[in-house]
Amino acid sequence: MRTIIIELDGPQGAFNVREGDKHTLGVTWDEMLGMVAAMTVPQRVVGSGPYALRTDAEWEEWRQAIKSRAEDDDFREVR
């Protein structure tokens, strides 16, 4: 059995979709629904989900990669 958790993230109404220690980052309502649908339909039909599911450490690596590729100081403060 799989457990998929949907979290409401902040007052702006962004969602996190979580499975185990992996999660999305602040997707919108329709993106959340699409992600859950993609996660629950057999992979032979849709492949992997449309949004990344990463651990906190993987999200931090992703942020650091964006910062290191930034050519403009405006992008160096990615959270």
trRosetta pair geometry for C-beta under 8 A, 3 or more apart (Angstrom, degrees):
i j d omega theta_ij theta_ji phi_ij phi_ji
2 19 6.7 -14 -175 -144 105 119
2 39 7.9 -162 143 155 153 108
3 19 7.0 154 86 -135 59 70
3 20 8.0 118 66 -54 92 56
4 17 6.6 -12 -175 -172 101 93
4 18 7.3 148 -164 77 52 49
4 19 5.2 -27 -107 -84 69 97
4 36 6.2 131 141 -126 149 89
4 39 6.0 124 -102 113 145 147
4 40 7.5 -86 -8 -62 156 101
5 17 7.5 151 81 -162 51 44
5 18 4.3 -22 65 65 101 103
5 19 7.3 170 19 -76 75 44
6 15 5.9 -19 -169 -167 91 119
6 16 7.5 157 -158 80 43 52
6 17 5.9 -16 -104 -106 70 67
6 18 7.6 -174 -77 21 24 79
6 32 6.3 83 -139 -176 116 126
6 36 7.0 -24 -73 -72 120 130
7 15 6.6 143 76 -161 51 63
7 16 4.3 -7 58 56 108 100
7 17 7.9 -163 22 -74 75 23
7 18 6.3 39 -9 -8 112 119
7 23 7.9 -6 24 -148 124 134
8 13 6.8 -44 -156 -138 98 48
8 14 7.8 123 -167 77 52 43
8 15 6.2 -40 -105 -103 44 71
9 14 4.6 -49 72 90 103 91
9 15 6.1 147 9 -121 98 13
9 16 4.9 88 -49 -21 129 97
9 26 5.6 -116 88 -94 142 73
10 13 7.5 -76 88 -7 74 22
10 14 5.8 21 49 36 108 99
10 26 7.6 -2 25 -111 126 108
13 28 7.9 39 114 -139 95 64
13 29 7.1 -23 151 -50 112 100
14 26 3.7 -9 172 -149 146 81
14 27 6.7 124 -167 52 85 25
14 28 6.8 -59 -121 -85 66 44
15 24 7.6 32 108 76 76 125
15 26 7.3 115 52 -144 35 32
15 27 5.4 -44 67 69 88 79
15 28 7.2 49 19 163 98 8
15 29 6.7 104 -15 -91 129 44
15 31 7.6 178 55 78 111 91
15 32 4.0 5 80 -80 150 142
16 23 5.0 13 178 178 110 122
16 24 5.6 -177 -147 65 57 78
16 25 7.0 -1 -109 -110 91 24
16 26 6.9 -15 -71 -57 77 39
16 27 7.5 123 -97 19 31 84
17 23 6.5 166 82 -152 44 68
17 24 4.7 43 39 6 85 118
17 27 6.8 -12 -6 31 101 132
17 32 5.8 162 -54 -140 109 79
17 35 4.8 -162 5 113 165 139
17 36 6.3 -151 -127 -63 135 79
17 39 7.4 -172 161 -19 137 149
17 51 7.5 108 39 77 125 128
17 53 7.3 -75 96 -97 97 103
18 22 7.1 162 -151 90 59 45
18 23 4.1 -18 -99 -98 79 103
18 24 7.8 -117 -64 16 52 69
19 22 5.8 -14 66 67 75 93
19 23 7.6 158 20 -83 52 56
19 39 6.9 -178 -47 -155 146 145
19 53 6.3 -9 39 -157 103 149
21 55 5.1 16 128 -115 103 97
21 56 7.6 -77 171 -2 95 84
22 53 4.0 69 145 156 121 96
22 54 5.7 157 -145 74 92 3
22 55 5.5 -61 -91 -63 68 57
22 58 7.7 0 -119 40 91 138
23 53 6.4 35 -55 -147 3 76
23 54 7.3 -54 56 60 49 52
24 27 5.1 -12 136 -19 144 115
24 31 8.0 177 169 134 159 113
24 32 7.8 -161 56 -102 153 72
24 35 6.3 -54 -49 -129 148 166
24 51 5.0 30 -121 127 123 129
24 52 6.8 129 -118 77 70 57
24 53 6.2 -50 -61 -94 67 63
25 52 7.9 4 8 73 94 99
25 59 6.4 127 -61 -133 124 131
27 31 3.7 -126 178 103 111 124
27 32 5.1 152 97 -60 114 72
27 35 6.4 98 77 -19 172 139
27 51 5.8 -41 -83 -108 138 173
28 31 4.6 91 51 12 74 107
28 32 6.9 -131 97 -10 35 89
29 32 5.7 -55 -150 32 27 113
29 33 6.6 25 154 -16 62 104
30 33 5.6 -50 -148 36 36 112
30 34 6.3 37 152 -18 65 106
31 34 5.6 -54 -147 39 32 113
31 35 6.2 36 153 -23 65 105
31 50 7.5 -123 -153 90 81 121
31 51 6.3 72 175 -46 109 141
32 35 5.7 -53 -147 34 30 112
32 36 6.4 27 156 -15 64 105
33 36 5.9 -55 -147 38 31 108
33 37 6.2 32 153 -19 64 108
34 37 5.6 -54 -146 38 31 113
34 38 6.2 30 155 -19 66 107
34 50 5.8 -19 134 30 119 137
34 51 7.9 103 93 -11 103 107
35 38 5.7 -55 -146 38 29 110
35 39 6.2 27 155 -18 64 109
35 49 5.1 48 -145 -168 72 130
35 50 6.4 -112 -88 48 68 87
35 51 5.2 -42 -94 34 119 115
36 39 5.7 -57 -145 38 31 111
36 40 6.2 11 161 -7 65 115
37 40 6.2 -72 -144 44 26 98
37 41 6.1 20 163 -19 67 112
38 41 6.3 -55 -135 34 27 105
38 46 5.2 -137 -138 129 77 147
38 48 7.4 46 157 147 120 35
38 49 4.0 126 105 -117 130 69
38 50 5.7 177 -41 -8 163 81
39 49 5.4 -2 -61 -74 79 123
41 45 5.0 -88 152 75 110 132
41 46 5.0 70 89 2 124 127
42 45 5.0 91 72 1 81 104
42 46 7.7 132 82 19 46 82
43 46 6.8 -87 -137 62 35 66
43 47 6.0 44 -167 -126 77 18
43 48 6.9 13 -133 -67 106 48
46 49 7.9 38 125 -92 121 40
49 53 6.6 67 50 -22 135 108
52 62 7.8 129 118 -92 163 159
54 58 3.6 -130 -173 97 108 123
54 59 4.9 144 98 -55 124 74
54 62 6.6 72 113 -20 177 135
55 58 4.6 97 48 7 74 102
55 59 7.1 -135 94 -4 39 85
56 59 5.7 -53 -149 35 32 112
56 60 6.5 34 151 -21 64 104
57 60 5.6 -52 -150 34 33 113
57 61 6.6 37 150 -19 64 102
58 61 5.5 -48 -149 34 35 114
58 62 6.4 41 150 -22 64 103
59 62 5.4 -52 -151 34 35 117
59 63 6.5 38 150 -21 66 102
60 63 5.6 -49 -148 34 34 113
60 64 6.4 34 153 -18 65 105
61 64 5.7 -56 -148 38 31 111
61 65 6.3 35 152 -23 65 105
62 65 5.7 -53 -150 32 29 113
62 66 6.7 30 152 -18 63 103
63 66 5.8 -56 -154 34 32 110
63 67 6.4 31 151 -18 66 106
63 78 5.2 -171 -155 116 88 115
63 79 7.1 -78 -134 108 139 27
64 67 5.5 -53 -147 37 35 113
64 68 6.2 31 156 -19 67 107
65 68 5.9 -55 -144 37 29 108
65 69 6.4 18 158 -11 63 111
66 69 6.1 -67 -149 42 28 103
66 70 6.5 48 151 -48 64 97
66 75 6.9 -114 154 166 96 112
66 78 5.2 18 97 10 128 172
67 70 5.6 -39 -154 1 33 120
67 75 7.2 -174 -112 130 49 84
67 76 5.7 74 -146 -140 89 56
67 78 5.6 -137 -66 35 88 113
70 73 7.6 106 138 -93 123 19
70 74 7.9 -150 -171 67 125 57
70 75 3.7 -164 -130 89 128 115
70 76 5.3 -165 88 -69 154 66
70 78 7.8 -173 -56 -16 138 116
71 75 7.9 41 40 38 48 130
72 75 5.4 79 74 7 86 101
72 76 7.9 -142 102 -23 49 87
73 76 5.2 -39 -154 6 52 124
74 77 7.8 -70 177 24 33 97
75 78 6.3 9 178 -43 68 102
